[in-house]
Amino acid sequence: MTFNNIIAVCIFLAPFAYSPGPGVMFFAVNTARSGFKKVLPAIAGYHIGIVAFTFCFGLGFDFFVSRFELILDMLKYLGSLYVLYIAFKIAKSGFGSDSKSESGITFFNGMIFIFLNPKVHIVITLMYTKFNDLGNMNTLIYTLILTIIFSINNLISVLIYSLSGNAIGNIGDNKISKFRDAFFVLALVLVAIWMLFS
């Protein structure tokens, strides 16, 4: 893989990595409610999960796609429903509620969340579909390079959203926190619509 190909992969992944999605919204919401330090274990688990999932998916990509041709359509609909479910959970917990002891931000839950995040599945599939010309490169090395690029992009994105969520969580009183939570719910609903019709 040439340097130009690496740049092309980064450019391709940027809109997916830095746009709102289930993963980054999960971390933004939890840091806004619980603080950045409490979310660090989940961030670590999430990215260990990303590295493992992306690498294993890359090695079995041809086998996977050849037997499940409709998987992208299924993930699109399931993903939209899943994002709406997250929005519902936030709304149900009450806008502006104090969630300092909120669960779901452990190392284990962060790792599991990657396997339940439909946007990640779709983007990984698209990445391996678009960049599937190995040339003379060994499959393991090629898959490892794509895994590293994908993982670093996601780590930067999650840190940006988490730190932004932390900053938002430190602003204002209960009235502002109600608007903050309403914004998160609206953003997730818009992400679900985007995933459904993209």
Secondary structure by P-SEA (a helix, b strand, c coil): ccaaaaaaaaaaaccccccccaaaaaaaaaaaccccccaaaaaaaaaaaaaaaaaaaaaaaaaaaaaccaaaaaaaaaaaaaaaaaaaaaaaacccccccccccccaaaaaaaaaacaaaaaaaaaaaaaccccccccaaaaaaaaaaaaaaaaaaaaaaaaaaaaaaaacccaaaaaaaaaaaaaaaaaaaaaaacc
